[in-house]
Amino acid sequence: MKKMLLLNDKAIPDFLQFIKLTKEQLHELHSFLRRKGFEIGIESCWELGTLLGVQSREAIDLLTISQFLFDQVQKFNFTNEELVTAIQEAIQNNGQSADAIKVFEAQREDYIALLRDPVIQEGIKIRDLQSGIIKYASDFKSFCDYRPLFSADRKEIKGFVPAILVRIRTKDDFGEKQDIIFQLNEDSLNELIEFTTDIKKKLTTLKKYEGEKIKIIGCLGEYKGTNVESK
């Protein structure tokens, strides 16, 4: 059965923008996806926009269409030849000239490398394992101050009590954020330090097994070029 890209009306303008990227922009996009995947956030979109020389809104559109195409290629297991044919037909079916196909043809190997990159796919799986299926902590802030202890008649301050406020921001795979705010005193702060120190010890112990019994995966390599085997 012949394979084709499924593009709705909303996706077509973003697709046409995607296939008109320059070689340098495509390289930057590929490298970015290897490092950060398809997560859409304010900072990541600003970073990608800066790398590509486009507005953040365009960066969001490029991330969205890249994931849309990448998911289809993985799900339907496109070969290199099937992918090239599907992109060419999508360009023709949406009123683009022969010049648009020539632009795509000039860097077809770069598009194949991006949309069939096993490193990007592995990165998606790693990030899924790291974040799990529940909300995960993404940002931490604290605020320390003194709170006055008033006398019974409220006419004088007898002293000050240190207070610590902590905010932990969590988010899920859909980008929904939630803040958890709580107060600590010095004793509970020390307990928290002991708790995080214990976690660090456990992680250090886990990493000792790298290359022995288990393989620890944490960082993904940078994009080195186009080297994807044909099926």
N, C-alpha and C positions, 0 to 999 in steps of 0.2 A: 504494500500500500504506500502510495506517495505521501511523503511528509511535507508539511507546510507550517509556517509560523502563524499562530492565531493572534491576529491584531484587531482589536476593536477600534472604533472611531477615535476614542480618547488617546489610544496608544500610538496611533499613526504619526502625529506630529513629532512625538518624542523619538520614535523609531527613525524618522528621516533626519532628525538632528544627530542621532547616534551614529548613523552610517556616513555622516559627513565630517566626522572628527578627523583632525589631522593625525599624522603618524605620531607626533610628539604628544598630542592630547590623549591618544589611545594608549600610548605607553604609560602616561601618568595615571590614567584611569585604571589600567590593569594593575599597576604597582599598588595603587590605593586599595583596590578590592582584595588584593592578596594580604594586605596588612589589616584592613578594617572590615572587610565584608560589605554587606549591603545595608548596614544599619543607618537609618536616617536620623540625624540629630543636628542641632544648631552648629556645634563645633565642627563635626565631621563634614557637613555641607559647606561650611565656610572654608575649611581646609581644601576640599576638593575644588571648590570654585576658584580659589587662589591658584591651585596647581594647573587648572585648565584655562585660566584667564576668562572665566564666565561668571555671571551673577549666581548668587546662592540658589535662586529659584531654578535656574537652568541646571545647576548641579543636582538638585533634588530630582528633577525630571530625568536626568541621565542615570542617576542611581536607580530610580524606579524602573526605567525601561531596561536597564542592564540586568536587573534581577528578574524581570518578567521574561526576557529572552533566555537568560541563563537557566532558569527553572524549566522552561520548555525543552531546551536542548538536553538537559539531564533526564527529565521525565520520559521523553520519547526517544532517548538514546540516538540522537542524530550522529551520523558519520560526518567526516569533513565534507565529502561531496554533497551529501544531502543538505547540510547546513548552507553551503555556498549557493546551491540551487534555490533553496527556500528564501534566502535573503535577496537574491537576484529577482525572483518572481515577486516578492513583496515590494521591491523598488519599482518594478514595471507596473504592477497592479495599482500603484498609488500615483500614477501620472508623472513619474520622474523620467527625465531624458536619459538617453544613452550615456551622456557624460556622467551622470550620477553613478551608473553601473561601473564606468571606468574608474571613478574615484574609489569605489569599493574594491574593485579588482586589484588596484595598486597596492592595497594593504589587506588583502583577504586573509593572508596567513596570520596577521595580527588579530583580526577578528576571531578567527578559528581558535587561536591560542587563548584568547580571553574567555570565550563562551564555552570552551571545553577544557578549561584548566582544572586539573584534579586538586591543585593546591588551594584554589578558592573553595572548592567543594569540601575539602578537608577542614578548611578554616571555619566554614559554616557549622560543621559537626562539632568542632572544638568549642566554638562560642556557645553552641546549644548546651554542651556538657557543662561549661563553666557557669552559665546563667541558669541552667535547669529549666523547669516548667513553672517556677514561682518567681516572684519579684526578687531582684538582687540589688545589693547596695552599690551605688554608683558615685556617691559624693558624701563627704563628711565635713562638718563645720562645728566650731565650738565658740562659746562666748563666756568669759569669766568676769565677774564683778563682785562688789561688796553690797550687801543688803543691810540697811540700818536696823538695829534692835532698839525700839523706842521704850521709854519708861511707861509705866501703867497709865499715867496721866497724859502721855504723848507730848510732854513739854521738853523733853531732852532725849538725846541719843546716847544710850549706854555703851554702845559699841557697834561693830560691824561684823557680819558673818559672810565669809566667802561663799560664792555660789557658782556653779558650773552648769551651763546649758549646752546640750549637744544636739545637733541635728544630723540625722542620717537620711539621705535621699535614696529612695529605691525606685526602680523602674522595671517594666516587664518587656517582653519581646516586641510589644506593639508601641513602645515608647511612653506608655502611661506612667506618670511619676506620682510618688506619694512620699510625704515627709513624715518622719518619726522624730518627735522632739521630746527629750526627757532631761531631767535634772540629776546632777551628781553632787555628792559631797566628797571630801578628801578621802574618806574611807572607801566609798564605792568606786572612786577613781582608781585607787590602788588595786581593788579587786578586778577592775576592768583591765588594768595594765597586766596583772598576772594572767588573766584570761587570754588576752591577745598574745602574750609571750608564750603561753602554752600551745596556742595554735601554731605559732611560728616554729616551735620545736617539732611539732608533728609534721609540718610541711618540710622542714629540713630533713627529718628522718625519711620521709617518702622519697625525697630527691636523691637520697643515697643509693636507691635501687636503680637509678638510671643506668642503662647499659648492662644491667645484670639480670634482674628478674622481670622488670617492667620498663616500659619506655615512657618517659615523661615528655609530654608535648606541650609547649607553651608559646613559642614564637614561630612565626612563619617567615620564610625567606622572601627576599625582594624578587621582583620580576627580572628574569635574566634574558628574556628574548623569546622567540617563537620556536618551540621544539615540541610539537604535539604529533604523535603518531597517527597515521591514517588507519581507519578500520576497514 
